[in-house]
Every structure is written in structure tokens, then in C-alpha cells.
Amino acid sequence: MDSRDRGTIKWTSLMLPEHVEMIKKVWKEDKRVEKGMLDEQKAAEIDFILQRALHDQLTVDLSVHNGFDYESWRLKITAVDKRSRKIKALDLQAKDPVEFSLDDIADIAIV
């Protein structure tokens, strides 16, 4: 391979914009991180911290799987609804209410 070879970059000028978007989507899909399964002990720990943060109005760092990767949020928990399996919280950076599924939570820590 020539030292000045630009790989796939040299071909993108010959592609239609739709093809470039499809290639970007494929590359993004390659970077996808699958959500791991929680064991019973970790699930109980998350439940305990959620209840404590709700009762004592504590700030938490929440790690949530968004379908492709993990996101971190700094929140104040406002409600935990076990029937619908949702938590409601206030995002401390954007000052907006947010809602998460209990099934998407990967980790939680009190700040």
C-alpha cells in the first residue's frame, strides 16, 4: 500500500450522499455496545440506592444504556414507579425533568 493512500476517503467524493450516510450508519453500528445483564445482587443494590436517594433527596450519578452506548447523568430522583418500571428525575445540568426505564440502568452511585 502506498504511504499516501487515503483509504476509503478517496472514494467518498465519487459516492452519492445517500451512500455516504449508509456507510456512516454501518460504522456507527460497529461501535455499538451491548447492554450486559445485571445479577441479583447488583439489582438489589441499585434498588436500595434509588430508594435512599428518593427518600433523602440525594444527588446520584446514573449510568444508562441508550441502545448504542452508556450515558452518564447527574440527577435528583423525584419518583420511582415500580409498576411501570420507570424513574423520574431532575437533570441537574439542564434543569429538565427526565424519565428512564429501570431496565436501562447499568449503575448508580450517590454523589
WOWOGI-V429705 format. One record per residue. N is the residue number from 1. RES is the residue in three letters. PHI is phi in degrees with one decimal (* if undefined). PSI is psi in whole degrees, 0 to 359 (999 if undefined). Layout:
n->N res->RES phi->PHI psi->PSI
n->N res->RES phi->PHI psi->PSI
This chain:
n->1 res->MET phi->* psi->136
n->2 res->ASP phi->-66.2 psi->144
n->3 res->SER phi->-67.4 psi->342
n->4 res->ARG phi->-100.6 psi->13
n->5 res->ASP phi->-68.9 psi->131
n->6 res->ARG phi->-100.5 psi->12
n->7 res->GLY phi->64.2 psi->225
n->8 res->THR phi->-74.2 psi->345
n->9 res->ILE phi->-61.0 psi->324
n->10 res->LYS phi->-67.0 psi->337
n->11 res->TRP phi->-92.8 psi->344
n->12 res->THR phi->-66.4 psi->333
n->13 res->SER phi->-69.9 psi->340
n->14 res->LEU phi->-94.3 psi->357
n->15 res->MET phi->-96.7 psi->153
n->16 res->LEU phi->-73.8 psi->152
n->17 res->PRO phi->-55.9 psi->327
n->18 res->GLU phi->-64.6 psi->323
n->19 res->HIS phi->-69.4 psi->321
n->20 res->VAL phi->-62.1 psi->318
n->21 res->GLU phi->-63.9 psi->320
n->22 res->MET phi->-64.4 psi->320
n->23 res->ILE phi->-64.7 psi->319
n->24 res->LYS phi->-62.8 psi->322
n->25 res->LYS phi->-65.4 psi->320
n->26 res->VAL phi->-65.1 psi->317
n->27 res->TRP phi->-63.9 psi->321
n->28 res->LYS phi->-65.2 psi->320
n->29 res->GLU phi->-63.8 psi->327
n->30 res->ASP phi->-65.9 psi->333
n->31 res->LYS phi->-88.5 psi->2
n->32 res->ARG phi->-61.0 psi->138
n->33 res->VAL phi->-110.4 psi->122
n->34 res->GLU phi->-75.7 psi->144
n->35 res->LYS phi->-77.1 psi->132
n->36 res->GLY phi->-83.0 psi->163
n->37 res->MET phi->-86.6 psi->140
n->38 res->LEU phi->-89.6 psi->140
n->39 res->ASP phi->-84.0 psi->171
n->40 res->GLU phi->-62.9 psi->323
n->41 res->GLN phi->-65.6 psi->316
n->42 res->LYS phi->-66.7 psi->321
n->43 res->ALA phi->-63.4 psi->319
n->44 res->ALA phi->-66.3 psi->321
n->45 res->GLU phi->-64.0 psi->316
n->46 res->ILE phi->-61.8 psi->316
n->47 res->ASP phi->-61.6 psi->316
n->48 res->PHE phi->-61.9 psi->314
n->49 res->ILE phi->-66.5 psi->321
n->50 res->LEU phi->-60.1 psi->313
n->51 res->GLN phi->-64.7 psi->319
n->52 res->ARG phi->-65.5 psi->316
n->53 res->ALA phi->-64.6 psi->323
n->54 res->LEU phi->-68.1 psi->313
n->55 res->HIS phi->-67.4 psi->317
n->56 res->ASP phi->-96.6 psi->4
n->57 res->GLN phi->53.7 psi->52
n->58 res->LEU phi->-94.0 psi->155
n->59 res->THR phi->-87.0 psi->138
n->60 res->VAL phi->-128.3 psi->154
n->61 res->ASP phi->-101.7 psi->122
n->62 res->LEU phi->-114.7 psi->131
n->63 res->SER phi->-106.2 psi->122
n->64 res->VAL phi->-126.1 psi->138
n->65 res->HIS phi->-86.0 psi->124
n->66 res->ASN phi->-102.1 psi->12
n->67 res->GLY phi->106.7 psi->329
n->68 res->PHE phi->-120.1 psi->326
n->69 res->ASP phi->-154.5 psi->183
n->70 res->TYR phi->-101.4 psi->139
n->71 res->GLU phi->-116.1 psi->148
n->72 res->SER phi->-110.6 psi->138
n->73 res->TRP phi->-130.7 psi->143
n->74 res->ARG phi->-107.1 psi->117
n->75 res->LEU phi->-135.2 psi->163
n->76 res->LYS phi->-115.6 psi->121
n->77 res->ILE phi->-72.8 psi->130
n->78 res->THR phi->-108.8 psi->333
n->79 res->ALA phi->-160.2 psi->146
n->80 res->VAL phi->-126.6 psi->117
n->81 res->ASP phi->-110.3 psi->102
n->82 res->LYS phi->-74.5 psi->337
n->83 res->ARG phi->-68.5 psi->313
n->84 res->SER phi->-91.5 psi->358
n->85 res->ARG phi->58.4 psi->46
n->86 res->LYS phi->-128.6 psi->150
n->87 res->ILE phi->-119.2 psi->145
n->88 res->LYS phi->-114.6 psi->140
n->89 res->ALA phi->-151.6 psi->170
n->90 res->LEU phi->-111.2 psi->120
n->91 res->ASP phi->-72.0 psi->120
n->92 res->LEU phi->-76.2 psi->339
n->93 res->GLN phi->-83.1 psi->314
n->94 res->ALA phi->-94.0 psi->350
n->95 res->LYS phi->58.8 psi->34
n->96 res->ASP phi->-116.3 psi->149
n->97 res->PRO phi->-74.1 psi->141
n->98 res->VAL phi->-132.6 psi->162
n->99 res->GLU phi->-137.6 psi->137
n->100 res->PHE phi->-131.0 psi->153
n->101 res->SER phi->-83.0 psi->141
n->102 res->LEU phi->-62.7 psi->332
n->103 res->ASP phi->-71.7 psi->340
n->104 res->ASP phi->-89.4 psi->351
n->105 res->ILE phi->-73.7 psi->128
n->106 res->ALA phi->-101.6 psi->324
n->107 res->ASP phi->-160.1 psi->156
n->108 res->ILE phi->-147.5 psi->144
n->109 res->ALA phi->-145.6 psi->141
n->110 res->ILE phi->-80.1 psi->135
n->111 res->VAL phi->-89.0 psi->999
